[in-house]
C-alpha cells in the first residue's frame, strides 16, 4: 500500500511540473474582440485603433469572423497584438477555460 501511494504522489508531482514548466505557443482564441474595417477589408486590434487608417465603415466583431471574411490585419501593430504568446500548459488551459485573462483580453 505504501509504495502505491508513493507512486501516486510521484505521478502527481510529475504532472504538476509538466503543467507549469512545459511552454507552448498559443494563438488568440477566435472569440477575441477586434474591429472590422469593411472599406479596406482589414481588421484592427483595439489597442492599435488610434493609429489605424479607418473610415466610418467599422464594426465590432471577433477574430474568427475576420478570418472567415478573409480580412487582413490593418497594420504591423495589429499583427503583433494578435501574435502568438508562449504560455505554460496550465496557463493555456486556464485561458481556454476563461478562468484567466490573456494579452488578448481587451
Secondary structure, DSSP 8 states (H G I E B T S, - for coil): -HHHHHHHHHHHHHHHHHHHH-EEEE---TT-EEEEETTTTEEE-GGGGGGS---S-EEEEEHHHHHHTT-EESSHHHHHHTS-EEEEHHHHHHHHTTSS--TT--
